[in-house]
Amino acid sequence: MIRLSVVIPTLNEAANIARCIRSVAGLANEILVVDSFSSDNTAEICRQLGVRFVQRPFAGYVEQKNWAAGQAAHDYVLALDGDEALSAELQRAIAQVKHDWRHDAYAVNRRSNYCGKWIRHGAWYPDRKVRLFDRRKARYGGINPHEQIIVDSGASCANLNGDLLHFAFDTISEHVNTVNRYSDIKAAEAHRRGQRGGWSHILLRPPAKFLRDYLLKLGFLDGFYGLVVCTMGAMTNFLKYVKLRQLAEQDPHRQRESRSR
């Protein structure tokens, strides 16, 4: 049987972290929480539950999670966020894998709870993500704030039964704040890589995303909150591109190039 480290990066997850930890308590040989100096009582809850608790300044989503995985005592890692928990079916599936590890990584379906309602369609479900992996064969990559675990070329990956439960937002206002923050990060990352917010991106991509998520991916079946979620997804795209355009307009290097023409 493999020995499993559960690694949980956190920031102000007092409302969720106990549920997350308890959902893996019967599976983990180690539970490691890497906290970015929470201002709530996340630290107190974690210490009361007996996990290994360390603090480190936030260094970016990709960077923080790679560092956290590297601190685990075991090479086999289950990576969770503080606002997630394992369903009973997923607990059973991971228990079986612990006894019979056959692949280098395993993906799970993530099901999100939005304002008390489970979202089962659109871009939010099945939202498959690799979360159980041999850290010698996989690591975090992607573009902040949407990091992902990337499995090495030639490594094998399988899907697990059961859902990873994500307690996303309790209120629409909370979601609006996150959309604003994430679009800031996305725009900054795109600007750093030399992208610009063209009119075609601003005008075409947000409605295209809404139509895809709401109609093609059946987001309308989730009712009122399905409409809200799909609209917020399109809004994130819109804000990313208008903020990216603003960054390009404010870039001194670009302004010098414009004056030299």
Contacts in CASP RR format, 6 or more apart in sequence:
PFRMAT RR
TARGET T0000
AUTHOR 0000-0000-0000
METHOD contacts of the structure
MODEL  1
MIRLSVVIPTLNEAANIARCIRSVAGLANEILVVDSFSSDNTAEICRQLG
VRFVQRPFAGYVEQKNWAAGQAAHDYVLALDGDEALSAELQRAIAQVKHD
WRHDAYAVNRRSNYCGKWIRHGAWYPDRKVRLFDRRKARYGGINPHEQII
VDSGASCANLNGDLLHFAFDTISEHVNTVNRYSDIKAAEAHRRGQRGGWS
HILLRPPAKFLRDYLLKLGFLDGFYGLVVCTMGAMTNFLKYVKLRQLAEQ
DPHRQRESRSR
1 98 0 8 1.000
1 99 0 8 1.000
2 74 0 8 1.000
2 76 0 8 1.000
2 98 0 8 1.000
2 101 0 8 1.000
3 29 0 8 1.000
3 30 0 8 1.000
3 73 0 8 1.000
3 74 0 8 1.000
3 76 0 8 1.000
4 27 0 8 1.000
4 28 0 8 1.000
4 29 0 8 1.000
4 30 0 8 1.000
4 74 0 8 1.000
4 76 0 8 1.000
4 77 0 8 1.000
4 78 0 8 1.000
4 94 0 8 1.000
4 98 0 8 1.000
5 28 0 8 1.000
5 29 0 8 1.000
5 30 0 8 1.000
5 31 0 8 1.000
5 32 0 8 1.000
5 72 0 8 1.000
5 73 0 8 1.000
5 74 0 8 1.000
5 76 0 8 1.000
5 77 0 8 1.000
5 78 0 8 1.000
6 24 0 8 1.000
6 27 0 8 1.000
6 28 0 8 1.000
6 30 0 8 1.000
6 31 0 8 1.000
6 32 0 8 1.000
6 77 0 8 1.000
6 78 0 8 1.000
6 79 0 8 1.000
6 80 0 8 1.000
7 32 0 8 1.000
7 34 0 8 1.000
7 65 0 8 1.000
7 68 0 8 1.000
7 69 0 8 1.000
7 71 0 8 1.000
7 72 0 8 1.000
7 77 0 8 1.000
7 78 0 8 1.000
7 79 0 8 1.000
7 80 0 8 1.000
8 17 0 8 1.000
8 20 0 8 1.000
8 21 0 8 1.000
8 31 0 8 1.000
8 32 0 8 1.000
8 33 0 8 1.000
8 34 0 8 1.000
8 79 0 8 1.000
8 80 0 8 1.000
8 81 0 8 1.000
8 82 0 8 1.000
9 33 0 8 1.000
9 34 0 8 1.000
9 35 0 8 1.000
9 36 0 8 1.000
9 64 0 8 1.000
9 65 0 8 1.000
9 68 0 8 1.000
9 81 0 8 1.000
9 82 0 8 1.000
10 17 0 8 1.000
10 33 0 8 1.000
10 34 0 8 1.000
10 35 0 8 1.000
10 36 0 8 1.000
10 38 0 8 1.000
10 42 0 8 1.000
10 46 0 8 1.000
10 81 0 8 1.000
10 82 0 8 1.000
11 35 0 8 1.000
11 36 0 8 1.000
11 37 0 8 1.000
11 38 0 8 1.000
11 42 0 8 1.000
11 58 0 8 1.000
12 38 0 8 1.000
12 39 0 8 1.000
12 40 0 8 1.000
12 42 0 8 1.000
13 20 0 8 1.000
13 38 0 8 1.000
13 40 0 8 1.000
13 42 0 8 1.000
13 82 0 8 1.000
13 83 0 8 1.000
14 38 0 8 1.000
14 40 0 8 1.000
14 41 0 8 1.000
14 42 0 8 1.000
14 45 0 8 1.000
16 82 0 8 1.000
16 83 0 8 1.000
16 84 0 8 1.000
16 85 0 8 1.000
16 167 0 8 1.000
17 33 0 8 1.000
17 42 0 8 1.000
17 45 0 8 1.000
17 46 0 8 1.000
17 82 0 8 1.000
18 45 0 8 1.000
18 49 0 8 1.000
19 85 0 8 1.000
19 167 0 8 1.000
20 80 0 8 1.000
20 81 0 8 1.000
20 82 0 8 1.000
20 83 0 8 1.000
20 84 0 8 1.000
20 85 0 8 1.000
21 31 0 8 1.000
21 33 0 8 1.000
21 46 0 8 1.000
21 49 0 8 1.000
21 51 0 8 1.000
22 49 0 8 1.000
22 85 0 8 1.000
23 85 0 8 1.000
23 86 0 8 1.000
23 91 0 8 1.000
24 31 0 8 1.000
24 78 0 8 1.000
24 80 0 8 1.000
24 86 0 8 1.000
24 91 0 8 1.000
25 31 0 8 1.000
26 91 0 8 1.000
27 78 0 8 1.000
27 86 0 8 1.000
27 91 0 8 1.000
27 94 0 8 1.000
27 95 0 8 1.000
27 98 0 8 1.000
28 78 0 8 1.000
29 73 0 8 1.000
29 74 0 8 1.000
30 52 0 8 1.000
30 72 0 8 1.000
30 73 0 8 1.000
30 74 0 8 1.000
31 50 0 8 1.000
31 51 0 8 1.000
31 52 0 8 1.000
32 51 0 8 1.000
32 52 0 8 1.000
32 54 0 8 1.000
32 68 0 8 1.000
32 71 0 8 1.000
32 72 0 8 1.000
32 73 0 8 1.000
33 46 0 8 1.000
33 51 0 8 1.000
33 52 0 8 1.000
33 53 0 8 1.000
33 54 0 8 1.000
34 54 0 8 1.000
34 55 0 8 1.000
34 56 0 8 1.000
34 64 0 8 1.000
34 67 0 8 1.000
34 68 0 8 1.000
34 71 0 8 1.000
35 42 0 8 1.000
35 43 0 8 1.000
35 46 0 8 1.000
35 53 0 8 1.000
35 54 0 8 1.000
35 55 0 8 1.000
35 56 0 8 1.000
36 55 0 8 1.000
36 56 0 8 1.000
36 57 0 8 1.000
36 58 0 8 1.000
36 64 0 8 1.000
37 55 0 8 1.000
37 57 0 8 1.000
43 53 0 8 1.000
43 55 0 8 1.000
46 53 0 8 1.000
47 53 0 8 1.000
54 71 0 8 1.000
56 64 0 8 1.000
56 67 0 8 1.000
56 68 0 8 1.000
58 64 0 8 1.000
59 67 0 8 1.000
60 144 0 8 1.000
61 140 0 8 1.000
61 144 0 8 1.000
61 145 0 8 1.000
61 146 0 8 1.000
61 147 0 8 1.000
62 140 0 8 1.000
62 141 0 8 1.000
62 142 0 8 1.000
62 144 0 8 1.000
62 147 0 8 1.000
65 79 0 8 1.000
65 140 0 8 1.000
65 147 0 8 1.000
66 139 0 8 1.000
66 140 0 8 1.000
66 141 0 8 1.000
68 79 0 8 1.000
69 77 0 8 1.000
69 79 0 8 1.000
69 135 0 8 1.000
69 139 0 8 1.000
69 140 0 8 1.000
70 135 0 8 1.000
72 135 0 8 1.000
75 134 0 8 1.000
75 135 0 8 1.000
75 136 0 8 1.000
76 101 0 8 1.000
76 132 0 8 1.000
76 133 0 8 1.000
76 134 0 8 1.000
76 135 0 8 1.000
77 132 0 8 1.000
77 133 0 8 1.000
77 134 0 8 1.000
77 135 0 8 1.000
78 94 0 8 1.000
78 131 0 8 1.000
78 132 0 8 1.000
79 131 0 8 1.000
79 132 0 8 1.000
79 133 0 8 1.000
79 149 0 8 1.000
80 86 0 8 1.000
80 131 0 8 1.000
80 164 0 8 1.000
81 166 0 8 1.000
83 166 0 8 1.000
83 167 0 8 1.000
83 168 0 8 1.000
84 110 0 8 1.000
84 164 0 8 1.000
84 165 0 8 1.000
84 166 0 8 1.000
84 167 0 8 1.000
85 164 0 8 1.000
85 165 0 8 1.000
85 167 0 8 1.000
86 94 0 8 1.000
86 164 0 8 1.000
86 165 0 8 1.000
87 111 0 8 1.000
87 162 0 8 1.000
87 163 0 8 1.000
87 164 0 8 1.000
87 165 0 8 1.000
89 161 0 8 1.000
89 162 0 8 1.000
89 163 0 8 1.000
90 108 0 8 1.000
90 160 0 8 1.000
90 161 0 8 1.000
90 162 0 8 1.000
90 163 0 8 1.000
90 164 0 8 1.000
92 161 0 8 1.000
93 160 0 8 1.000
93 161 0 8 1.000
93 162 0 8 1.000
94 106 0 8 1.000
94 132 0 8 1.000
94 160 0 8 1.000
97 106 0 8 1.000
97 132 0 8 1.000
97 160 0 8 1.000
102 156 0 8 1.000
102 158 0 8 1.000
103 155 0 8 1.000
103 156 0 8 1.000
103 157 0 8 1.000
103 158 0 8 1.000
104 133 0 8 1.000
104 134 0 8 1.000
104 137 0 8 1.000
104 138 0 8 1.000
104 151 0 8 1.000
104 152 0 8 1.000
104 155 0 8 1.000
104 156 0 8 1.000
104 157 0 8 1.000
105 130 0 8 1.000
105 132 0 8 1.000
105 133 0 8 1.000
105 134 0 8 1.000
105 137 0 8 1.000
105 138 0 8 1.000
105 149 0 8 1.000
105 151 0 8 1.000
105 155 0 8 1.000
105 156 0 8 1.000
105 157 0 8 1.000
105 158 0 8 1.000
106 130 0 8 1.000
106 131 0 8 1.000
106 132 0 8 1.000
106 133 0 8 1.000
106 157 0 8 1.000
106 158 0 8 1.000
106 159 0 8 1.000
106 160 0 8 1.000
107 128 0 8 1.000
107 129 0 8 1.000
107 130 0 8 1.000
107 131 0 8 1.000
107 157 0 8 1.000
107 158 0 8 1.000
107 159 0 8 1.000
107 160 0 8 1.000
108 128 0 8 1.000
108 129 0 8 1.000
108 130 0 8 1.000
108 131 0 8 1.000
108 132 0 8 1.000
108 159 0 8 1.000
108 160 0 8 1.000
108 162 0 8 1.000
108 163 0 8 1.000
108 164 0 8 1.000
109 125 0 8 1.000
109 126 0 8 1.000
109 127 0 8 1.000
109 128 0 8 1.000
109 159 0 8 1.000
109 162 0 8 1.000
109 163 0 8 1.000
109 164 0 8 1.000
110 125 0 8 1.000
110 126 0 8 1.000
110 127 0 8 1.000
110 128 0 8 1.000
110 129 0 8 1.000
110 163 0 8 1.000
110 164 0 8 1.000
110 165 0 8 1.000
110 166 0 8 1.000
111 118 0 8 1.000
111 119 0 8 1.000
111 120 0 8 1.000
111 125 0 8 1.000
111 126 0 8 1.000
111 127 0 8 1.000
111 163 0 8 1.000
111 164 0 8 1.000
111 165 0 8 1.000
111 166 0 8 1.000
112 118 0 8 1.000
112 119 0 8 1.000
112 124 0 8 1.000
112 125 0 8 1.000
112 127 0 8 1.000
112 166 0 8 1.000
112 167 0 8 1.000
112 168 0 8 1.000
113 119 0 8 1.000
113 165 0 8 1.000
113 166 0 8 1.000
113 167 0 8 1.000
113 168 0 8 1.000
114 124 0 8 1.000
114 168 0 8 1.000
114 169 0 8 1.000
114 175 0 8 1.000
114 225 0 8 1.000
114 226 0 8 1.000
114 228 0 8 1.000
114 229 0 8 1.000
115 169 0 8 1.000
115 170 0 8 1.000
115 171 0 8 1.000
115 172 0 8 1.000
115 225 0 8 1.000
116 170 0 8 1.000
117 222 0 8 1.000
117 225 0 8 1.000
119 125 0 8 1.000
119 222 0 8 1.000
119 225 0 8 1.000
119 226 0 8 1.000
119 229 0 8 1.000
120 221 0 8 1.000
120 222 0 8 1.000
121 217 0 8 1.000
121 218 0 8 1.000
121 219 0 8 1.000
121 220 0 8 1.000
121 221 0 8 1.000
121 222 0 8 1.000
121 226 0 8 1.000
122 213 0 8 1.000
122 214 0 8 1.000
122 217 0 8 1.000
122 218 0 8 1.000
122 219 0 8 1.000
122 222 0 8 1.000
122 226 0 8 1.000
122 229 0 8 1.000
122 230 0 8 1.000
123 209 0 8 1.000
123 212 0 8 1.000
123 213 0 8 1.000
123 217 0 8 1.000
123 229 0 8 1.000
123 230 0 8 1.000
123 233 0 8 1.000
124 229 0 8 1.000
128 159 0 8 1.000
129 148 0 8 1.000
129 149 0 8 1.000
129 164 0 8 1.000
130 138 0 8 1.000
130 148 0 8 1.000
130 149 0 8 1.000
130 151 0 8 1.000
130 157 0 8 1.000
131 149 0 8 1.000
131 164 0 8 1.000
132 160 0 8 1.000
133 149 0 8 1.000
133 151 0 8 1.000
134 155 0 8 1.000
137 151 0 8 1.000
137 152 0 8 1.000
137 155 0 8 1.000
138 149 0 8 1.000
138 150 0 8 1.000
138 151 0 8 1.000
138 152 0 8 1.000
138 155 0 8 1.000
139 149 0 8 1.000
139 150 0 8 1.000
140 147 0 8 1.000
140 148 0 8 1.000
140 149 0 8 1.000
140 150 0 8 1.000
141 147 0 8 1.000
141 148 0 8 1.000
141 149 0 8 1.000
141 150 0 8 1.000
142 148 0 8 1.000
142 150 0 8 1.000
143 186 0 8 1.000
143 189 0 8 1.000
144 185 0 8 1.000
144 186 0 8 1.000
144 189 0 8 1.000
145 182 0 8 1.000
145 185 0 8 1.000
145 186 0 8 1.000
146 186 0 8 1.000
151 157 0 8 1.000
168 175 0 8 1.000
169 175 0 8 1.000
169 178 0 8 1.000
172 228 0 8 1.000
175 228 0 8 1.000
175 232 0 8 1.000
176 232 0 8 1.000
179 232 0 8 1.000
179 233 0 8 1.000
179 235 0 8 1.000
179 236 0 8 1.000
179 239 0 8 1.000
180 239 0 8 1.000
182 236 0 8 1.000
183 236 0 8 1.000
183 239 0 8 1.000
183 240 0 8 1.000
183 243 0 8 1.000
184 243 0 8 1.000
186 236 0 8 1.000
186 240 0 8 1.000
186 244 0 8 1.000
187 239 0 8 1.000
187 240 0 8 1.000
187 241 0 8 1.000
187 243 0 8 1.000
187 244 0 8 1.000
187 246 0 8 1.000
187 247 0 8 1.000
188 247 0 8 1.000
190 197 0 8 1.000
190 240 0 8 1.000
190 244 0 8 1.000
191 244 0 8 1.000
191 247 0 8 1.000
191 248 0 8 1.000
191 251 0 8 1.000
195 244 0 8 1.000
196 244 0 8 1.000
196 245 0 8 1.000
196 248 0 8 1.000
197 241 0 8 1.000
197 242 0 8 1.000
197 244 0 8 1.000
197 245 0 8 1.000
197 248 0 8 1.000
198 241 0 8 1.000
198 245 0 8 1.000
201 241 0 8 1.000
201 244 0 8 1.000
202 238 0 8 1.000
202 241 0 8 1.000
202 242 0 8 1.000
202 245 0 8 1.000
205 237 0 8 1.000
205 238 0 8 1.000
205 241 0 8 1.000
206 234 0 8 1.000
206 235 0 8 1.000
206 237 0 8 1.000
206 238 0 8 1.000
206 241 0 8 1.000
207 234 0 8 1.000
209 233 0 8 1.000
209 234 0 8 1.000
209 237 0 8 1.000
210 230 0 8 1.000
210 231 0 8 1.000
210 233 0 8 1.000
210 234 0 8 1.000
213 219 0 8 1.000
213 229 0 8 1.000
213 230 0 8 1.000
213 233 0 8 1.000
213 234 0 8 1.000
214 220 0 8 1.000
214 226 0 8 1.000
214 227 0 8 1.000
214 230 0 8 1.000
219 226 0 8 1.000
219 227 0 8 1.000
219 229 0 8 1.000
219 230 0 8 1.000
220 226 0 8 1.000
220 227 0 8 1.000
222 229 0 8 1.000
248 254 0 8 1.000
END
